Structures are given as C-alpha cells and as structure tokens.
Amino acid sequence: MNQWLKANPKFCPPVTISEKSLIQKIEKWWKKAENVAWGRVKQEEKRKVMDMLDKLFDITTCTHSIKLCNVPESLCNDQAKCKFGAHIKCDCPKDRKIPALELSWLAIQRAKTGESSRMMMKGVDKKETDKQMKAAKRKLEEESAQLKRNKKMEDEKNEQLIEQEKLDVLEDDTRNQDESYVLPNLTDLAVKEQLVNALLKEKLGDKAYLVKQYLEQKKIARNTMPIPNTARASLRCGLSPATAALVASAYLKDLIDAGYLEPEKSVLACDPSKLVRARKKVMDDSRRSRNEDSNLKKIVGMGYDGRKDAYTRSMVVDNSGKLKMNIISEEHVSVTEEPSGRYLSHFVPEEPNLKEKPAFKVAEALYEILLQNDSLDSLQILMGDSTNQNTGWRGGTHAHLEKLIKRKLFWAICSIHTNELPLRHLIKSVDGNTSSGKGFMGPVGSLLSKVNDMEYDPNFMALSSGEDLIELSKDIEKSLSTDQKICYRLVKAVKSGVLPINLQDMKCGTLNHARWLTTGQRLVFLWTR
C-alpha cells in the first residue's frame, strides 16, 4: 500500500481497495501458491499461479482497460501533444477513477512481466506531490466549511420551527379562552381522524402521509425470550440444534392446541439458529464460571481416561486440497479434578513422531492443563486405568508426567481393572488363549458369545460348597453398577440352586477383553443353561 502511495498520494481508498480487502486478497493468493507448492492443483491452475507471480499485484478498484497513445484502440488525436500518454474509457464514480497523470504508468505496470518495465519508480516527484497535497488539503477545508454552513442553516431552521410552535401554542391558548369556541366531539372516531389529519397536514404539509404510514403499520412480533435451560438440556442429551428446536416448537404447539397459551404465542417457536447462539452462550458462561472456580482452588488430584471414537466427524483435506466432512477414528481424553470429579478439560492427543510414544503426547497435554490451572506444584495424586500405556514404569503416561514436573506423584490406579486380572489369567491357564478382541479359543470360552441364545435349564446343579457368599446390605447393593449387581445375584442363585424369574431371560453384557466383569457374568450365566 505504501508503494502505491509513493507513486501517487491519490492511490488510496476508494481508488484502491481497503486494507481489509487487501489482506483477504493476499491470503487468497497465498493459499493458491501454497496449494501449488504442495502439488494439490492441476497443471493449468499451476501455470496461472506461476504467471501471476510475475505480474503486477493490482489493488485499484477500477478494472477498465488502459490504452497507451501509440495503440490504435486508444483513439488519441495527437500523440505528440497528449499530456498523459494513455486513455481509458471508464464509467466508475469520480472518487474511484484512476488519476489521469498515472494512466500511462499503470498501463505499463499491468502489461509488464517480471521486475523490469519501461517506467520504473525512482524517487518522489516533490513538485507534483506538493501540488496534490495542497489540492487535497484545499478540498478538505472546503468540505469542512460546507459542513459548518449546513449546520448553521439547520440550526436557524430549528430556531424558526421553535418560534412557530410558540406562536401556535399562544394562538391555541387565546382560542381556548374564547367562550364561543367549542371543542369537537373527540369520542367520535371519524372526528378524531379528521383532527389528526388536519394537524399533520398543517405541521408537515405533503410529508404527513409518512407519519400516518408509520402509525398504522403493525409491529412485527419477535421472539426475544432467552432459552438457556433448553440449550443446556440439548447439550446434556446430545441433541443437535435442529432436533432440539423441533421438539421445543412441537411442545409449544401442544400448549397452544390445549388452550394453555394464546395462538399469538406461536411467535415463541424455537429457531435452530437461536438455539445455536444460546448453546454457545451457556457454554461460554459455564467455561467462565469453571475458570473462576479453578482460579480459587488449585488441583491436588487429577484423573484422566480416554477412548477411541470410531465415528468422529472431522474436516479432512481430500486429494484435490479441499476440506470435506469425513468420519474418522479419533482418541478423546477427558480430564477431571479429584476427588470431587469436577470436569477440567478434554483433548485429542497429538500424533507422535518416530521417536515419541502416544503416552508422551498424553502426558504433554496433561502438563499443559496443569500449567493453565497453575497447579504444577500442588498436584499430588494422578488417577488412571491400569493399562501399560498409562502405568509403564519407563514409557507410561504417569512416568512421563513425573519427568515433566520433575517430582514423584502418588499413582491411584483403577482397582476394577486390577481385580479382573486373576479371572483373565485363570481362563487363560484352564481354557486357553483369547483369539480376538472378544473371542476365545478354548471349548468353554467359545460358548460365551452364544450364551444369550441358550435356553434356561431349570434343573441346573447348585454349587453350595465353598465359602458362603458375603451378604450385602441393600444400600451397598444399590450403589453397585448394573453388571456388578447382576453378577452378585447370579452367584447367589447358583449357590442356592434357584434362579429368580427376572434373571432367567436376561441378556448378559457385551463380551470384551477390556471388560472381564461381563466375561465372568457370562460364565456364571452359562452354568444355568
């Protein structure tokens, strides 16, 4: 932009594009050049971009063709006496026209290829620059003077209107004091309308109809009701804005049809775009509130757990270099503050390079969360699953985080996963190895996947020997998970020889080597088949 101003001070908006448009244009061409560099475009597009690099980066708003005097199409009458050396047929507004003095220079610059041309910028033409600066200053002073004159005329006009209103009020008072004057019957709607029309005509003349149109137009009803609770419910239930808006609007229609609300309240129908804005607001408020709470209290215990979501929507660059929505498999890690269980953050671990492990990337993300919450010195307990990626003594996430914060932590490992290990080793030694993520190679294990389809055997043999099962109180049993509760009841039934009716046709949980509790559940259930 400065180079153009150096050529002529008039090369500024609106003769040239605005600074914002200039930035957008640069970013657009930079992206094209980047795509060429990465080989994401076809040869024809590549040739266009390469040719553009040797051309003038034109930022003038006028795109009309400029013809030099030596070109027949310029229709120049006398080339020797022509002051500008070029001509243009331009119908742009006056403030957007290219300065006539720079027509020949701009025509040569547009036509050149490479860095050199017949007309090159050397130094500032002080004489011409001073002349243009004085002209610009003079124009600015004239515009300022005209604004002052307009303001003075407007003030005088307002004073005249005020004086006229005072005279009108005085005349009205004089007329009211006259005993012979009788007020019209203002209860009659027609009389009211005639009186209003007469007053408007007297005060505004031909413009009176504009006031009447404004007064008679119906006000547009708008839905300005805040919907933070609907937004929170849609987020909590995982509903899309369109689905949640449809349910909310349907409930509103039911209320109107049942007579609880007037039909005019249909304007409160929920719009998906409004719900999107409301969801963003409640999330920002929640994040702000959480940050305020976290600033008051440092983290002492931190827990994390991750899973790989196979159906994550993400914008992915295709072979042509364009972003397209695609379904990918992506690991998501959630982080909580312990022992309260308060949500802290979530993240997607970065891809490790050849010399790094995934556990190190998770540890780096946890370190950043501690840094954001100013809790590098206060953290004492780190909670996580008992997988090797988490608890490896040299390459696990726990070990890497200890190296990053340069001190030891107490490792709080999930006991449920640890308690499942004896059953895993027992099945392996008695029945055989596993064959896949949920399969078994042994004769007993191979039946576990079919146990839900087997018929109940009412004559199954009770296993009453061995130690008695510890009797759990109702409060403790109520606190167990569904799988734990079913396992407890199945073991009681097998020891007693009586399986309750509600357990005879039940369906066992999903079989998975990451959840051995359901494997044990299926083993006990298999005994009753």
C-alpha positions as CSV (number, residue, x, y, z in Angstrom):
1,M,0.0,0.0,0.0
2,N,2.9,2.4,0.8
3,Q,4.5,1.7,-2.6
4,W,1.2,2.8,-4.3
5,L,1.1,6.0,-2.2
6,K,4.6,6.7,-3.1
7,A,3.6,6.6,-6.8
8,N,0.7,9.0,-6.2
9,P,-1.0,10.2,-3.0
10,K,-4.3,9.6,-4.6
11,F,-3.7,5.9,-4.7
12,C,-5.7,5.3,-1.5
13,P,-9.3,4.1,-0.9
14,P,-11.6,4.3,-2.7
15,V,-9.3,4.5,-5.7
16,T,-7.6,1.4,-4.3
17,I,-9.2,-1.5,-2.3
18,S,-9.4,-1.2,1.5
19,E,-6.8,-2.6,3.8
20,K,-9.1,-5.4,4.9
21,S,-9.8,-6.4,1.3
22,L,-6.1,-6.2,0.6
23,I,-5.3,-8.7,3.4
24,Q,-8.1,-11.0,2.2
25,K,-6.7,-10.8,-1.4
26,I,-3.2,-11.6,-0.2
27,E,-4.4,-14.6,1.9
28,K,-6.4,-15.9,-1.1
29,W,-3.3,-15.8,-3.5
30,W,-1.1,-17.1,-0.7
31,K,-3.3,-20.2,-0.3
32,K,-3.3,-20.7,-4.1
33,A,0.5,-20.5,-4.1
34,E,0.6,-23.0,-1.1
35,N,-1.5,-25.5,-3.0
36,V,0.8,-25.2,-6.0
37,A,3.8,-25.8,-3.7
38,W,2.2,-28.9,-2.2
39,G,1.2,-30.2,-5.7
40,R,-2.6,-30.1,-4.9
41,V,-3.7,-28.4,-8.1
42,K,-3.8,-29.3,-11.8
43,Q,-1.2,-28.1,-14.3
44,E,-3.4,-25.4,-15.8
45,E,-4.1,-23.9,-12.4
46,K,-0.4,-24.1,-11.6
47,R,0.5,-22.3,-14.8
48,K,-1.9,-19.5,-14.0
49,V,-0.4,-19.0,-10.5
50,M,3.1,-19.0,-11.8
51,D,2.2,-16.4,-14.4
52,M,0.5,-14.3,-11.7
53,L,3.7,-14.2,-9.7
54,D,5.4,-12.2,-12.5
55,K,2.5,-9.8,-12.9
56,L,1.6,-6.6,-11.0
57,F,-0.4,-7.2,-7.8
58,D,-3.1,-4.7,-8.9
59,I,-5.1,-3.2,-6.0
60,T,-7.0,-0.5,-7.9
61,T,-10.8,-0.7,-7.8
62,C,-11.1,0.4,-11.5
63,T,-10.6,-2.6,-13.7
64,H,-11.2,-0.9,-17.1
65,S,-8.6,-1.4,-19.8
66,I,-6.0,1.4,-20.3
67,K,-4.7,2.1,-23.8
68,L,-1.4,3.9,-24.5
69,C,-1.4,6.6,-27.1
70,N,0.6,4.5,-29.6
71,V,-2.1,1.9,-29.6
72,P,-4.8,2.4,-32.3
73,E,-7.6,1.5,-29.9
74,S,-6.8,4.5,-27.7
75,L,-8.3,6.9,-30.4
76,C,-5.7,9.5,-29.4
77,N,-6.0,12.6,-31.7
78,D,-2.5,13.9,-31.3
79,Q,0.1,11.7,-29.6
80,A,2.8,14.4,-29.5
81,K,0.6,16.9,-27.6
82,C,-1.1,14.4,-25.3
83,K,-0.2,15.2,-21.7
84,F,-1.0,11.8,-20.2
85,G,0.3,9.3,-22.8
86,A,-2.7,7.0,-22.2
87,H,-6.5,6.9,-22.4
88,I,-9.2,5.0,-20.6
89,K,-13.0,4.5,-21.1
90,C,-14.2,4.5,-17.5
91,D,-17.7,4.8,-16.1
92,C,-16.6,4.4,-12.5
93,P,-17.7,7.0,-9.9
94,K,-15.5,10.1,-9.7
95,D,-13.9,9.2,-6.4
96,R,-12.8,5.8,-7.8
97,K,-11.3,6.9,-11.0
98,I,-7.5,6.4,-11.6
99,P,-5.5,9.7,-11.6
100,A,-5.1,10.7,-15.2
101,L,-1.4,11.5,-14.6
102,E,-0.7,7.8,-13.7
103,L,-2.6,6.2,-16.6
104,S,0.5,5.5,-18.7
105,W,2.4,4.3,-15.7
106,L,-0.3,1.9,-14.6
107,A,-0.9,0.6,-18.1
108,I,2.8,-0.3,-18.4
109,Q,2.9,-1.9,-14.9
110,R,-0.2,-4.0,-15.8
111,A,1.4,-5.2,-19.0
112,K,4.9,-6.0,-17.7
113,T,6.2,-9.4,-16.9
114,G,9.0,-9.7,-14.4
115,E,10.6,-6.9,-12.4
116,S,11.7,-4.5,-15.2
117,S,9.5,-2.2,-17.3
118,R,9.8,1.0,-19.3
119,M,8.6,3.1,-16.4
120,M,10.3,2.4,-13.0
121,M,9.8,4.1,-9.7
122,K,12.9,6.1,-8.7
123,G,12.2,8.9,-6.3
124,V,9.3,11.1,-5.2
125,D,8.2,13.9,-7.6
126,K,8.2,16.6,-5.0
127,K,6.7,19.3,-7.2
128,E,3.7,17.1,-8.2
129,T,3.4,15.6,-4.7
130,D,3.2,19.1,-3.1
131,K,0.6,20.2,-5.7
132,Q,-1.6,17.1,-5.0
133,M,-1.2,17.5,-1.2
134,K,-2.3,21.2,-1.4
135,A,-5.3,20.2,-3.6
136,A,-6.3,17.5,-1.1
137,K,-5.9,20.0,1.8
138,R,-7.9,22.6,0.0
139,K,-10.7,20.1,-0.7
140,L,-10.8,19.0,2.9
141,E,-11.1,22.7,4.0
142,E,-13.9,23.3,1.6
143,E,-15.8,20.2,2.8
144,S,-15.3,21.3,6.4
145,A,-16.6,24.8,5.6
146,Q,-19.6,23.3,3.8
147,L,-20.5,21.2,6.8
148,K,-20.3,24.3,9.0
149,R,-22.6,26.2,6.7
150,N,-25.1,23.3,6.6
151,K,-25.1,23.0,10.4
152,K,-25.7,26.8,10.7
153,M,-28.6,26.6,8.3
154,E,-30.1,23.7,10.1
155,D,-29.8,25.5,13.5
156,E,-31.5,28.6,12.1
157,K,-34.3,26.4,10.7
158,N,-34.8,24.7,14.0
159,E,-35.0,28.1,15.8
160,Q,-37.7,29.2,13.3
161,L,-39.7,26.0,14.0
162,I,-39.4,26.5,17.7
163,E,-40.6,30.1,17.4
164,Q,-43.5,29.0,15.2
165,E,-44.5,26.4,17.8
166,K,-44.5,29.0,20.5
167,L,-46.8,31.2,18.4
168,D,-49.1,28.2,17.7
169,V,-49.4,27.4,21.4
170,L,-50.2,31.1,22.1
171,E,-52.9,31.1,19.5
172,D,-54.4,27.9,21.0
173,D,-54.4,29.4,24.4
174,T,-56.1,32.5,23.1
175,R,-58.7,30.4,21.3
176,N,-59.4,28.3,24.4
177,Q,-60.1,31.5,26.4
178,D,-62.8,32.4,23.8
179,E,-66.1,31.4,25.3
180,S,-67.6,31.0,21.8
181,Y,-65.1,28.2,20.9
182,V,-66.5,24.7,21.2
183,L,-64.2,21.7,21.2
184,P,-65.1,19.0,18.7
185,N,-66.6,15.7,19.9
186,L,-63.4,13.6,20.4
187,T,-65.3,10.5,21.2
188,D,-66.3,10.1,17.6
189,L,-63.5,8.1,15.7
190,A,-64.1,9.9,12.4
191,V,-63.8,13.3,14.2
192,K,-60.5,12.1,15.8
193,E,-59.1,11.0,12.4
194,Q,-60.1,14.3,10.7
195,L,-58.5,16.3,13.6
196,V,-55.2,14.2,13.4
197,N,-55.1,14.5,9.6
198,A,-55.6,18.3,9.8
199,L,-52.9,18.8,12.4
200,L,-50.4,16.6,10.4
201,K,-51.2,18.5,7.2
202,E,-50.7,21.8,9.0
203,K,-47.4,20.8,10.5
204,L,-45.8,18.6,7.9
205,G,-47.6,19.5,4.6
206,D,-47.0,16.9,1.9
207,K,-45.0,14.7,4.2
208,A,-47.9,14.0,6.5
209,Y,-48.7,10.6,4.9
210,L,-45.3,9.3,6.1
211,V,-46.3,9.7,9.7
212,K,-49.7,8.1,9.0
213,Q,-48.0,5.1,7.4
214,Y,-45.7,4.7,10.4
215,L,-48.5,4.9,12.9
216,E,-50.7,2.5,11.0
217,Q,-48.1,-0.2,10.3
218,K,-48.3,-3.4,12.5
219,K,-45.4,-4.0,14.8
220,I,-43.5,-7.2,13.9
221,A,-43.6,-9.7,16.8
222,R,-40.1,-11.0,17.6
223,N,-39.1,-13.9,19.8
224,T,-36.6,-12.3,22.3
225,M,-37.1,-14.8,25.1
226,P,-33.8,-16.3,26.4
227,I,-33.7,-20.1,26.3
228,P,-30.6,-21.1,28.5
229,N,-32.4,-24.2,30.0
230,T,-33.4,-25.6,26.6
231,A,-29.8,-25.0,25.4
232,R,-28.3,-26.9,28.4
233,A,-30.8,-29.8,28.0
234,S,-29.9,-30.2,24.3
235,L,-26.2,-30.3,25.2
236,R,-26.7,-32.7,28.1
237,C,-28.8,-35.1,25.9
238,G,-26.6,-34.8,22.8
239,L,-29.3,-33.4,20.6
240,S,-28.5,-31.4,17.5
241,P,-29.8,-27.7,17.4
242,A,-32.3,-28.7,14.7
243,T,-33.7,-31.7,16.7
244,A,-33.9,-29.8,20.0
245,A,-35.6,-26.8,18.3
246,L,-38.1,-29.2,16.6
247,V,-39.0,-30.8,20.0
248,A,-39.3,-27.4,21.7
249,S,-41.6,-26.0,19.0
250,A,-43.7,-29.1,19.0
251,Y,-44.3,-28.8,22.8
252,L,-45.2,-25.1,22.3
253,K,-47.8,-26.1,19.7
254,D,-49.3,-28.7,22.1
255,L,-49.6,-26.0,24.8
256,I,-51.4,-23.7,22.3
257,D,-53.7,-26.5,21.0
258,A,-54.6,-27.5,24.6
259,G,-55.6,-23.9,25.3
260,Y,-52.9,-23.2,27.9
261,L,-51.4,-20.4,25.7
262,E,-52.9,-18.0,23.2
263,P,-52.3,-18.6,19.5
264,E,-50.4,-15.3,19.4
265,K,-47.7,-17.1,21.4
266,S,-46.7,-19.1,18.4
267,V,-44.1,-16.4,17.8
268,L,-42.1,-18.2,20.6
269,A,-41.4,-21.1,18.3
270,C,-37.7,-22.1,18.7
271,D,-35.4,-21.4,15.8
272,P,-32.3,-23.7,15.4
273,S,-30.0,-20.7,14.8
274,K,-31.2,-19.1,18.0
275,L,-30.5,-22.3,19.8
276,V,-27.0,-22.4,18.4
277,R,-26.4,-19.0,19.8
278,A,-27.9,-19.9,23.2
279,R,-25.8,-23.1,23.4
280,K,-22.6,-21.1,22.7
281,K,-23.6,-18.6,25.4
282,V,-24.3,-21.2,28.1
283,M,-21.0,-23.0,27.2
284,D,-19.1,-19.7,27.5
285,D,-20.8,-18.9,30.8
286,S,-20.0,-22.4,32.1
287,R,-16.4,-22.2,31.0
288,R,-16.1,-18.7,32.6
289,S,-17.6,-20.0,35.8
290,R,-15.3,-23.0,35.8
291,N,-12.2,-20.9,35.2
292,E,-13.2,-18.6,38.1
293,D,-13.6,-21.6,40.4
294,S,-10.3,-23.1,39.3
295,N,-8.5,-19.9,40.0
296,L,-9.6,-20.0,43.6
297,K,-8.7,-23.7,44.1
298,K,-5.5,-25.5,42.9
299,I,-5.6,-29.1,41.7
300,V,-4.5,-31.7,44.2
301,G,-5.7,-34.8,42.4
302,M,-6.3,-35.3,38.7
303,G,-7.8,-38.2,36.8
304,Y,-7.9,-38.9,33.1
305,D,-9.4,-41.6,30.9
306,G,-9.6,-41.9,27.1
307,R,-11.3,-43.9,24.4
308,K,-11.1,-44.2,20.7
309,D,-14.3,-42.9,19.0
310,A,-14.7,-44.7,15.6
311,Y,-17.4,-42.3,14.3
312,T,-16.0,-38.7,14.8
313,R,-16.9,-36.1,12.3
314,S,-14.0,-34.0,11.1
315,M,-13.0,-31.7,8.3
316,V,-10.3,-33.6,6.3
317,V,-8.3,-32.4,3.3
318,D,-9.0,-34.6,0.2
319,N,-6.7,-35.3,-2.8
320,S,-7.8,-32.1,-4.5
321,G,-6.8,-29.9,-1.5
322,K,-10.4,-29.1,-0.5
323,L,-11.7,-29.6,3.1
324,K,-14.6,-32.1,3.3
325,M,-16.5,-33.6,6.2
326,N,-15.5,-37.2,6.8
327,I,-15.9,-39.8,9.5
328,I,-12.6,-40.7,11.2
329,S,-11.4,-42.7,14.2
330,E,-10.0,-40.4,16.9
331,E,-9.0,-40.8,20.5
332,H,-10.7,-38.4,23.0
333,V,-9.3,-38.0,26.6
334,S,-11.4,-36.4,29.4
335,V,-9.7,-34.9,32.5
336,T,-11.3,-34.4,35.9
337,E,-10.3,-32.8,39.2
338,E,-10.3,-35.4,42.0
339,P,-11.7,-36.4,44.5
340,S,-14.7,-34.1,43.5
341,G,-14.9,-35.5,39.9
342,R,-15.3,-31.9,38.6
343,Y,-14.7,-31.7,34.8
344,L,-11.5,-29.9,33.9
345,S,-10.9,-30.3,30.2
346,H,-10.7,-32.7,27.3
347,F,-8.3,-33.0,24.4
348,V,-7.3,-35.1,21.4
349,P,-3.6,-36.2,21.8
350,E,-1.2,-35.1,19.0
351,E,0.2,-37.6,16.6
352,P,3.7,-38.7,17.9
353,N,6.7,-38.6,15.7
354,L,9.0,-41.6,15.0
355,K,11.0,-41.1,18.3
356,E,8.0,-40.5,20.5
357,K,5.2,-42.7,22.0
358,P,1.5,-41.9,22.3
359,A,1.8,-41.9,26.1
360,F,4.3,-39.0,26.0
361,K,1.8,-36.9,23.9
362,V,-0.9,-37.6,26.6
363,A,1.5,-36.5,29.3
364,E,2.3,-33.3,27.5
365,A,-1.4,-32.4,27.2
366,L,-1.9,-33.1,30.9
367,Y,1.1,-30.9,31.7
368,E,-0.5,-28.1,29.7
369,I,-3.7,-28.4,31.7
370,L,-1.8,-28.2,35.0
371,L,0.1,-25.2,33.7
372,Q,-3.2,-23.4,32.7
373,N,-4.6,-24.1,36.2
374,D,-1.4,-23.0,38.0
375,S,-1.2,-26.4,39.7
376,L,2.2,-27.8,38.8
377,D,3.4,-27.6,42.4
378,S,0.1,-28.6,44.1
379,L,-0.7,-31.9,42.2
380,Q,-0.1,-34.9,44.4
381,I,-2.3,-37.7,43.0
382,L,-2.6,-38.9,39.4
383,M,-5.5,-41.3,38.6
384,G,-5.9,-43.5,35.6
385,D,-6.5,-47.0,34.2
386,S,-4.0,-49.9,34.7
387,T,-3.1,-50.2,31.0
388,N,0.6,-50.4,30.1
389,Q,0.4,-47.1,28.2
390,N,-0.6,-45.4,31.5
391,T,1.4,-47.3,34.1
392,G,4.6,-48.4,32.3
393,W,7.4,-47.7,34.7
394,R,9.6,-46.1,32.0
395,G,7.3,-45.2,29.0
396,G,3.9,-44.8,30.6
397,T,1.9,-41.5,30.8
398,H,2.4,-41.4,34.6
399,A,6.2,-41.7,34.3
400,H,6.4,-39.1,31.5
401,L,4.3,-36.6,33.5
402,E,6.6,-37.1,36.6
403,K,9.6,-36.3,34.4
404,L,7.9,-33.1,33.1
405,I,7.0,-31.8,36.5
406,K,10.4,-33.1,37.9
407,R,8.9,-34.9,41.0
408,K,7.1,-38.0,42.1
409,L,3.3,-38.4,42.3
410,F,1.0,-40.9,44.0
411,W,-0.4,-43.3,41.4
412,A,-4.1,-44.0,42.0
413,I,-4.8,-46.9,39.6
414,C,-8.3,-48.2,38.9
415,S,-8.9,-51.2,41.2
416,I,-11.7,-52.6,39.0
417,H,-9.3,-53.4,36.1
418,T,-6.8,-54.8,38.6
419,N,-9.4,-57.1,40.1
420,E,-10.2,-58.5,36.7
421,L,-6.7,-59.8,36.1
422,P,-6.9,-63.0,38.2
423,L,-10.0,-64.1,36.2
424,R,-8.2,-63.4,32.9
425,H,-5.1,-65.5,33.9
426,L,-7.4,-68.3,35.3
427,I,-9.3,-68.6,31.9
428,K,-6.0,-68.5,30.0
429,S,-4.4,-71.3,32.0
430,V,-7.6,-73.5,32.2
431,D,-9.4,-72.9,28.9
432,G,-6.8,-71.3,26.6
433,N,-5.8,-68.1,25.0
434,T,-8.0,-65.4,23.6
435,S,-8.4,-65.2,19.8
436,S,-9.5,-61.6,19.1
437,G,-10.9,-58.5,20.9
438,K,-13.8,-60.6,22.3
439,G,-13.2,-64.2,21.3
440,F,-11.8,-67.3,23.0
441,M,-10.0,-70.4,21.6
442,G,-11.0,-72.9,24.4
443,P,-14.1,-75.1,24.5
444,V,-15.8,-73.1,27.3
445,G,-14.8,-69.7,26.1
446,S,-16.1,-70.3,22.6
447,L,-19.6,-70.8,24.1
448,L,-19.7,-67.4,25.9
449,S,-20.7,-65.5,22.8
450,K,-23.8,-67.7,22.3
451,V,-25.0,-67.8,26.0
452,N,-27.8,-65.2,25.4
453,D,-29.4,-67.6,22.8
454,M,-29.3,-70.7,25.0
455,E,-32.4,-72.0,26.8
456,Y,-32.7,-71.9,30.6
457,D,-32.2,-75.2,32.4
458,P,-34.4,-75.3,35.5
459,N,-32.6,-78.4,36.7
460,F,-29.1,-76.9,36.9
461,M,-27.0,-78.2,39.7
462,A,-26.4,-75.9,42.7
463,L,-22.8,-75.2,43.8
464,S,-23.3,-74.9,47.5
465,S,-19.8,-75.9,48.5
466,G,-17.1,-73.5,49.4
467,E,-17.2,-70.3,51.4
468,D,-20.5,-68.6,52.0
469,L,-21.2,-65.5,49.9
470,I,-21.0,-62.3,51.9
471,E,-24.4,-60.8,52.4
472,L,-24.5,-57.2,51.1
473,S,-26.9,-54.6,52.6
474,K,-29.4,-53.0,50.3
475,D,-27.6,-49.7,50.4
476,I,-24.3,-51.3,49.2
477,E,-26.1,-53.4,46.6
478,K,-27.8,-50.3,45.3
479,S,-24.5,-48.5,44.9
480,L,-23.1,-51.2,42.6
481,S,-23.1,-50.9,38.8
482,T,-25.6,-52.9,36.8
483,D,-23.1,-55.6,35.8
484,Q,-21.8,-55.9,39.4
485,K,-25.3,-56.2,40.7
486,I,-26.3,-58.9,38.2
487,C,-23.1,-60.9,38.9
488,Y,-23.8,-60.8,42.7
489,R,-27.4,-62.0,42.2
490,L,-26.3,-64.8,39.7
491,V,-23.7,-66.1,42.1
492,K,-26.3,-66.2,44.9
493,A,-28.7,-68.1,42.6
494,V,-26.0,-70.7,41.5
495,K,-25.1,-71.4,45.2
496,S,-28.7,-71.7,46.2
497,G,-29.9,-73.6,43.1
498,V,-32.8,-71.2,42.5
499,L,-32.6,-68.6,39.7
500,P,-35.2,-65.8,40.0
501,I,-37.6,-65.4,37.1
502,N,-36.3,-61.9,36.2
503,L,-32.8,-63.4,35.7
504,Q,-33.9,-66.4,33.6
505,D,-34.4,-64.5,30.4
506,M,-31.9,-61.7,31.0
507,K,-29.3,-60.6,28.4
508,C,-25.7,-60.5,29.5
509,G,-23.4,-57.5,28.9
510,T,-21.2,-57.2,25.8
511,L,-18.3,-59.5,25.7
512,N,-15.0,-57.7,25.6
513,H,-11.5,-58.4,26.8
514,A,-11.2,-54.9,28.1
515,R,-14.2,-55.6,30.5
516,W,-13.7,-59.0,32.1
517,L,-16.6,-58.4,34.5
518,T,-19.1,-59.3,31.7
519,T,-17.0,-62.4,30.9
520,G,-17.4,-63.6,34.5
521,Q,-21.1,-62.8,34.3
522,R,-21.5,-65.0,31.2
523,L,-19.5,-67.8,32.8
524,V,-21.9,-67.9,35.8
525,F,-25.0,-67.5,33.5
526,L,-23.7,-70.4,31.3
527,W,-24.0,-72.7,34.3
528,T,-27.7,-72.2,34.3
529,R,-28.2,-73.1,30.6
